[in-house]
């Protein structure tokens, strides 16, 4: 099982890259980890089809910054509580990863945190269509990862994909997950 202090130390060993927010809407997400039966897991959500951006996609809990948020970490924790019912006080934030830019014009700051399990989720069904819990050991298997070149606004970008059973984690969520795995496990 992952030791939270080891994760904290490995994330802190490399300063996260900060990107300019100029012209972008600020947002934050939480890569939530939990332990169950001696095994580490990662929590994802499948977004509902009625959302404006990334509908139906697998993502981490998170969303846009709001005026009442003290900063990006507060945004990630507030959104996690709104979407999943995981109280901010129950999340131990272990660190952050590099800023990311979404194709929809969001400047995203990803955080990594743990929460106790089992947890009595209170799901916002307007935002979350499905709760997806994937074993971390499975996500470390290089056979489930691949990249494709995608064209967007006249440019070609590599897009990562993790395929676990019927679940496909791709795009920005895959980029954040891959960065976490590289920093913590040196893969």
Secondary structure, DSSP 8 states (H G I E B T S, - for coil): ---HHHHHHHHHTS-------TTSEEEEEEEEEEEETTEEEEEEEEE-TTSSSSTT-EE-EEEE--TT-SSHHHHHHHHHHHHH---GGGEEEEEE---EE-TTSEEEEEEEEEE-SS------TTTEEEEEEEEHHHHT-GGGEEEEEEEETTEEEEEEEEEETTEEEEHHHHHHHHHHHHHHH--
